[in-house]
């Protein structure tokens, strides 16, 4: 299928957006309810058995998490996610499965097979002066089993955060194949990172049951210009439920690894790309 501009999916918010938003925020409220200490271990172990999460990676005993929300955004024990340091490579910013690796062609990238959308729609005005044609985008899906904190993939300065309102559709791989435009239409936070090799754009895409995205040092929902340094591997943001991260690199920057393909599992700190 061609990827010319005539094929680009332009997102139109559906009529049921208020319902999806309300449902997502209600589930967030429920996730914050305090669980009696004797019930915490059995509940969280049941969650881990159902999702495939590993409770042994948690930084504290299971009964130390007062709510499902706090358990979901748990820190990991020291050493659970070593971040590679070779300067010519870029580590993954998060646990994920690779949903798509796409070259930016005629201003578009692929959400899923045969479903192009405009990269400028995704970035919502951030980095308008940066030429992206010929660059790449990595779409990384975080499942309920994954660690849900996102870390800086490189020594970088966070210079801009833009909050973009949108819908709350699921971003599970099977849904993306059936519903065009979700990645560029869901609620999201767009982060600009300035590295010694040029800018990177990291997009935190919200989804069904994910009403809260948090960025370290930034007020939620407030568009912000700043100059905050993050070392490679330092925590940058988090989802307070699962969702998707999109990393965008201009041409001449990052190059995809030949060894990575759609559906591959990655952990935070494992190699994602090479610097050109």
Order of alpha helices (4+ residues) and beta strands (2+ residues): alpha-alpha-alpha-beta-beta-beta-beta-alpha-beta-beta-beta-alpha-alpha-beta-beta-beta-beta-beta-beta-beta-beta-beta
